[in-house]
């Protein structure tokens, strides 16, 4: 079945494959910014719910009985609040940098490839910060140092893995070099 030129000609709407890829990269960064914004907003507006999570992980009160790593526990409320506030600040910062990165990329979507590739730097910084927060902060520090993996109730490793994997996949896609378009 033949299709009409106006229907099948993707360059009519997007400027071809290269332009579509640029829009995809920009929108994926914006999607991550939106998601991290929701996480940060939730933690700010429902502070107590996730504070309890952080407190249990840091206190190590649900690790295996007799575990020899409980000397690492942090039970001081001020330190638990400080750790949670640091998490929220890093989430908000990740969201803000990703929003700025998506905006800069969209602003340069029709620019020459060299300029568009440079416009990705802010997005790369935001995605990297987010990856480090969930990979290092939640998986390494929370999961391994504080033994979160031992807890059946206060275990956020699956969620952290899902989030860090999504961030790294978007980061890989965004950092792929873009070529000049044929419009």
MIBA-465286 format. One record per residue (C-alpha): residue in one letter; x, y, z. Coordinates in nm, 2 decimals. Layout:
BEGIN
A, X, Y, Z
...
END
This chain:
BEGIN
X, 0.00, 0.00, 0.00
X, 0.15, 0.33, -0.10
X, 0.14, 0.61, 0.14
X, 0.11, 0.98, 0.07
X, 0.43, 1.19, 0.09
X, 0.28, 1.42, 0.36
X, 0.21, 1.12, 0.58
X, 0.53, 0.93, 0.55
X, 0.78, 1.21, 0.51
X, 0.91, 1.24, 0.87
X, 1.14, 1.53, 0.77
X, 0.82, 1.73, 0.71
X, 0.76, 1.72, 1.09
X, 1.09, 1.65, 1.26
X, 1.36, 1.72, 1.01
X, 1.46, 1.36, 0.96
X, 1.61, 1.09, 1.19
X, 1.88, 1.33, 1.33
X, 1.61, 1.57, 1.44
X, 1.39, 1.30, 1.59
X, 1.69, 1.17, 1.79
X, 1.75, 1.52, 1.92
X, 1.39, 1.56, 2.03
X, 1.40, 1.22, 2.19
X, 1.71, 1.30, 2.39
X, 1.57, 1.63, 2.50
X, 1.24, 1.48, 2.60
X, 1.40, 1.19, 2.79
X, 1.61, 1.44, 3.00
X, 1.29, 1.63, 3.07
X, 1.12, 1.30, 3.17
X, 1.39, 1.23, 3.42
X, 1.37, 1.59, 3.55
X, 1.00, 1.55, 3.59
X, 1.04, 1.22, 3.78
X, 1.31, 1.34, 4.01
X, 1.10, 1.66, 4.07
X, 0.81, 1.44, 4.19
X, 1.04, 1.25, 4.42
X, 1.19, 1.56, 4.57
X, 0.85, 1.73, 4.60
X, 0.71, 1.42, 4.77
X, 1.00, 1.41, 5.02
X, 0.95, 1.78, 5.09
X, 0.57, 1.78, 5.13
X, 0.55, 1.44, 5.31
X, 0.88, 1.47, 5.51
X, 0.79, 1.23, 5.78
X, 0.71, 0.92, 5.56
X, 1.05, 0.89, 5.40
X, 1.23, 1.02, 5.71
X, 1.12, 0.70, 5.88
X, 1.28, 0.50, 5.60
X, 1.61, 0.69, 5.64
X, 1.60, 0.66, 6.01
X, 1.55, 0.28, 6.00
X, 1.82, 0.23, 5.74
X, 2.07, 0.45, 5.93
X, 1.98, 0.30, 6.27
X, 2.02, -0.05, 6.12
X, 1.74, -0.17, 6.35
X, 1.61, -0.42, 6.10
X, 1.94, -0.59, 5.99
X, 1.99, -0.96, 6.06
X, 2.01, -1.03, 6.44
X, 2.37, -1.07, 6.55
X, 2.51, -0.88, 6.25
X, 2.86, -0.77, 6.31
X, 2.82, -0.44, 6.11
X, 2.58, -0.26, 6.34
X, 2.87, -0.05, 6.48
X, 2.81, 0.16, 6.17
X, 2.46, 0.26, 6.28
X, 2.37, 0.63, 6.31
X, 2.10, 0.67, 6.58
X, 2.13, 1.05, 6.65
X, 1.82, 1.22, 6.52
X, 2.00, 1.53, 6.41
X, 2.24, 1.32, 6.19
X, 1.94, 1.13, 6.05
X, 1.76, 1.46, 5.97
X, 2.08, 1.60, 5.82
X, 2.13, 1.29, 5.60
X, 1.76, 1.31, 5.48
X, 1.79, 1.68, 5.41
X, 2.11, 1.62, 5.20
X, 1.92, 1.36, 5.00
X, 1.63, 1.60, 4.94
X, 1.88, 1.88, 4.84
X, 2.06, 1.64, 4.60
X, 1.72, 1.53, 4.45
X, 1.61, 1.89, 4.40
X, 1.95, 1.99, 4.25
X, 1.94, 1.69, 4.01
X, 1.59, 1.79, 3.90
X, 1.68, 2.15, 3.85
X, 2.00, 2.07, 3.65
X, 1.81, 1.82, 3.43
X, 1.53, 2.07, 3.36
X, 1.79, 2.33, 3.26
X, 1.97, 2.06, 3.05
X, 1.65, 1.97, 2.87
X, 1.57, 2.33, 2.80
X, 1.93, 2.40, 2.67
X, 1.91, 2.10, 2.44
X, 1.56, 2.19, 2.31
X, 1.69, 2.54, 2.25
X, 1.96, 2.40, 2.03
X, 1.77, 2.12, 1.86
X, 1.79, 2.28, 1.52
X, 2.14, 2.41, 1.56
X, 2.45, 2.26, 1.40
X, 2.56, 1.93, 1.55
X, 2.86, 2.08, 1.73
X, 2.64, 2.33, 1.91
X, 2.38, 2.07, 2.00
X, 2.64, 1.83, 2.13
X, 2.78, 2.11, 2.35
X, 2.42, 2.19, 2.47
X, 2.41, 1.84, 2.63
X, 2.67, 1.92, 2.90
X, 2.42, 2.05, 3.16
X, 2.19, 1.74, 3.10
X, 2.49, 1.51, 3.14
X, 2.58, 1.68, 3.47
X, 2.22, 1.64, 3.60
X, 2.19, 1.28, 3.49
X, 2.53, 1.20, 3.64
X, 2.44, 1.36, 3.97
X, 2.12, 1.16, 3.98
X, 2.30, 0.84, 3.90
X, 2.55, 0.90, 4.17
X, 2.28, 0.98, 4.43
X, 2.09, 0.65, 4.36
X, 2.39, 0.43, 4.29
X, 2.64, 0.56, 4.55
X, 2.40, 0.71, 4.81
X, 2.12, 0.45, 4.81
X, 2.28, 0.13, 4.67
X, 2.64, 0.15, 4.80
X, 2.60, 0.35, 5.12
X, 2.25, 0.25, 5.22
X, 2.25, -0.10, 5.07
X, 2.60, -0.21, 5.16
X, 2.74, 0.01, 5.43
X, 2.42, 0.03, 5.64
X, 2.31, -0.33, 5.54
X, 1.97, -0.22, 5.39
X, 1.98, -0.54, 5.19
X, 1.92, -0.74, 5.51
X, 1.59, -0.56, 5.58
X, 1.26, -0.71, 5.46
X, 1.07, -0.39, 5.55
X, 1.31, -0.10, 5.49
X, 1.49, -0.21, 5.17
X, 1.50, 0.03, 4.89
X, 1.75, -0.14, 4.67
X, 1.51, -0.26, 4.40
X, 1.38, 0.09, 4.36
X, 1.73, 0.25, 4.37
X, 1.85, -0.01, 4.11
X, 1.55, 0.07, 3.88
X, 1.61, 0.44, 3.91
X, 1.99, 0.43, 3.86
X, 1.95, 0.20, 3.56
X, 1.70, 0.44, 3.40
X, 1.93, 0.73, 3.46
X, 2.24, 0.56, 3.32
X, 2.05, 0.44, 3.01
X, 1.92, 0.80, 2.94
X, 2.28, 0.92, 3.01
X, 2.42, 0.68, 2.75
X, 2.16, 0.78, 2.49
X, 2.21, 1.15, 2.55
X, 2.59, 1.13, 2.52
X, 2.58, 0.96, 2.18
X, 2.72, 1.22, 1.94
X, 2.47, 1.39, 1.71
X, 2.54, 1.46, 1.34
X, 2.43, 1.76, 1.13
X, 2.07, 1.72, 1.01
X, 1.95, 1.71, 0.65
X, 1.64, 1.92, 0.65
END
